[in-house]
Amino acid sequence: MRTDQNIGSRLLSALPFVTENGVVADIGTDHAYLPIALIEGGLCRAAVACDINFGPIESARRNIEVRGLSDRIATLQTDGLHGVEAYAPTDVLIFGMGGELIVRILSEAPWLTEKGVNLILQPMSRGELLRRWLLENGFAILNEALTYEDQYYQTIHARYCGNLEKYTEEELYLGRHILNGTSPLLEGYLKRRLSVLRRIVEGKQKGAVNASEEEALIAAITQRLKRLKREER
């Protein structure tokens, strides 16, 4: 598909998960770069660009108009997913927000379970919290993608199925599909997460706070890195 300089690998990670000929709702759209790219690439037939703030919505409107896509992409100033159901989206994209905020947005939109909406989510933090919420609320995590663009990003593809699936703490923290995949970024991603966990443990130890959960994750990641090294030989 044709893209411009505003679309990097972080946003492009959504593309494989978008429903063909569907309707995309981009939450926290900012400049509407992603819905514009999806429409111009022929990956969806319509979109709604949503943001809570007036400034980004005005910016999105201008960009949409410049591209001649006002008949294909609507704009909506709203908090999260409130009112988005009126556009009957097949796909909801939430990028650039923390896991806790994404959970709040999803929990306030019960229609996601009724319509079987495709979720494409990229938490900037607390991915483990988002995965746990999805699994505990009947959403299946169908796939995940790992990308790097100044830092590592996890893109989660999920949909409501009604079943309650169990993940290990390692899978919640790192992503089951990421761990089972063959991404060339996996080793670097694991090392980065290991570094973060070690800093957390160091901070907790200084404050005499129990760090057993983080220490267990460190042990699991260390073993996984050793297996990766053996497989490379």
C-alpha positions in Angstrom: 0.0 0.0 0.0 1.1 3.6 -0.5 2.0 5.4 2.7 3.6 8.8 3.5 6.3 9.9 5.9 3.7 10.2 8.7 3.2 6.4 8.8 5.9 4.4 10.5 6.3 0.7 11.5 4.4 1.4 14.8 1.2 2.4 13.0 1.7 0.0 10.1 1.5 -2.9 12.6 -2.3 -2.5 12.5 -2.6 -3.3 8.8 -2.6 -7.1 8.9 -5.4 -7.2 11.5 -7.9 -4.8 9.8 -11.1 -6.4 8.4 -11.2 -6.3 4.7 -13.7 -3.7 3.3 -14.7 -2.8 6.9 -15.3 0.3 8.9 -12.5 1.5 11.2 -12.8 3.6 14.3 -9.5 5.2 15.2 -9.6 6.3 18.8 -7.1 9.1 19.8 -6.6 9.7 16.1 -4.5 12.9 16.5 -4.0 13.9 12.8 -6.0 11.0 11.3 -2.8 9.6 9.6 -3.8 6.0 10.2 -7.4 6.1 8.8 -6.2 8.1 5.8 -3.5 5.4 5.1 -6.1 2.6 5.5 -8.5 4.3 3.1 -5.9 5.2 0.5 -4.5 1.7 0.7 -7.8 0.2 0.0 -7.8 -1.7 3.3 -11.2 -0.4 4.6 -14.2 1.3 2.9 -14.9 3.9 5.6 -13.5 5.2 8.9 -14.3 7.5 11.8 -11.4 9.5 13.3 -12.1 10.1 17.0 -10.4 12.2 19.7 -11.4 13.7 23.0 -9.8 17.1 22.2 -10.9 19.8 19.7 -7.5 20.6 18.4 -6.6 17.1 17.1 -10.1 16.8 15.5 -9.6 20.0 13.6 -6.2 18.8 12.5 -7.7 15.5 11.4 -10.5 17.3 9.5 -8.0 19.4 7.6 -5.8 16.4 6.7 -8.9 14.4 5.5 -10.1 17.4 3.4 -6.7 17.8 1.8 -6.7 14.2 0.8 -10.2 14.5 -0.6 -11.6 11.8 1.8 -14.3 13.7 3.6 -16.9 11.4 2.1 -15.1 8.3 3.4 -13.7 9.5 6.8 -15.9 11.1 9.5 -14.6 12.8 12.6 -16.0 12.6 16.1 -15.0 14.5 19.2 -15.7 12.1 22.0 -14.2 10.5 25.1 -13.1 7.0 24.2 -15.8 5.0 22.4 -18.8 6.9 23.5 -21.1 7.4 20.5 -18.8 5.5 18.2 -21.3 2.6 17.9 -23.5 4.8 15.7 -20.9 4.3 12.9 -21.2 0.5 13.1 -17.4 -0.1 13.1 -16.0 -3.5 12.3 -12.6 -2.5 13.8 -11.6 -0.4 16.7 -8.0 0.9 16.8 -6.5 2.3 20.0 -2.9 3.3 19.7 -0.6 5.5 21.7 -2.4 5.1 25.1 -1.4 3.3 28.3 -2.9 -0.1 29.1 -4.9 1.3 32.0 -6.6 4.0 29.8 -7.3 1.4 27.1 -9.0 -0.8 29.7 -11.2 2.1 30.9 -12.2 2.9 27.3 -13.1 -0.7 26.5 -15.0 -1.3 29.7 -17.2 1.7 28.9 -18.3 0.2 25.6 -20.4 -3.0 26.2 -21.5 -2.9 22.6 -18.1 -4.3 21.7 -19.2 -7.7 22.9 -22.5 -7.6 21.2 -21.2 -6.8 17.7 -18.1 -9.0 17.7 -15.9 -5.9 16.9 -12.3 -6.5 15.9 -9.9 -4.8 18.4 -6.5 -3.7 17.4 -4.7 -2.3 20.5 -1.2 -0.9 21.1 -0.6 -0.2 24.8 2.3 2.2 25.5 2.6 0.8 28.9 1.0 -1.9 31.2 0.4 -4.4 28.4 0.0 -7.1 31.0 -2.9 -5.3 32.6 -4.6 -5.0 29.2 -4.2 -8.6 28.4 -5.5 -9.7 31.8 -8.6 -7.5 31.4 -9.3 -8.9 27.9 -8.9 -12.5 28.9 -11.0 -12.1 32.1 -13.8 -10.4 30.1 -14.2 -13.0 27.4 -12.0 -11.6 24.7 -9.7 -13.9 22.8 -6.3 -12.6 21.9 -6.0 -13.8 18.3 -2.6 -12.5 17.4 0.1 -10.0 18.3 2.8 -8.1 16.5 6.1 -6.8 17.7 7.5 -3.6 16.1 10.4 -1.2 16.8 10.3 2.5 16.2 12.5 4.3 18.8 11.3 1.6 21.3 9.5 -1.7 21.2 5.7 -1.8 20.6 3.2 -4.6 21.2 0.1 -4.6 18.9 -2.7 -6.9 20.2 -5.4 -8.2 18.0 -8.5 -9.4 20.0 -12.2 -10.1 19.6 -15.0 -11.1 22.0 -15.7 -14.8 22.1 -17.2 -15.3 25.6 -14.5 -17.8 26.7 -12.2 -17.3 29.6 -8.6 -18.2 28.7 -5.7 -18.5 31.1 -2.3 -17.0 30.5 0.9 -17.4 32.6 2.3 -14.3 34.2 5.1 -14.4 31.6 2.6 -14.6 28.7 0.6 -11.7 30.2 3.7 -9.6 30.5 5.3 -10.4 27.2 2.5 -11.7 25.0 1.9 -15.4 24.2 1.8 -14.9 20.4 5.0 -12.7 20.6 6.8 -15.4 22.6 5.6 -18.2 20.2 6.4 -16.2 17.1 9.6 -15.8 15.0 10.1 -12.1 15.0 13.7 -11.0 14.6 13.0 -8.4 17.2 12.2 -11.0 19.9 15.7 -11.2 21.5 16.1 -7.4 21.7 12.5 -7.1 23.1 13.2 -9.7 25.8 16.5 -8.0 26.8 14.7 -4.6 27.1 12.0 -6.0 29.3 14.6 -7.8 31.4 16.4 -4.5 31.9 13.2 -2.8 33.0 12.4 -5.6 35.4 15.8 -5.4 37.0 15.4 -1.7 37.7 12.0 -2.3 39.2 13.5 -5.0 41.5 16.4 -2.8 42.5 14.0 0.0 43.4 11.7 -2.4 45.4 14.7 -3.9 47.3 15.9 -0.4 48.3 12.4 0.3 49.7 12.2 -3.2 51.4 9.2 -4.1 49.1 8.5 -7.6 48.0 9.7 -8.2 44.4 9.0 -11.9 44.0 6.7 -11.4 40.9 9.3 -9.4 39.1 12.1 -11.9 40.1 10.0 -14.8 38.8 9.6 -13.0 35.4 13.4 -12.2 35.3 14.1 -15.9 35.8 11.6 -16.9 33.1 13.0 -14.4 30.6 16.6 -15.3 31.3 15.8 -19.0 30.5 14.0 -18.0 27.3 17.0 -15.9 26.2 19.3 -18.9 26.9 17.0 -21.1 24.7 17.1 -18.5 21.9 20.9 -18.5 22.0 21.0 -22.3 21.8 18.6 -22.3 18.8 20.9 -19.8 17.0 23.8 -22.2 17.1 
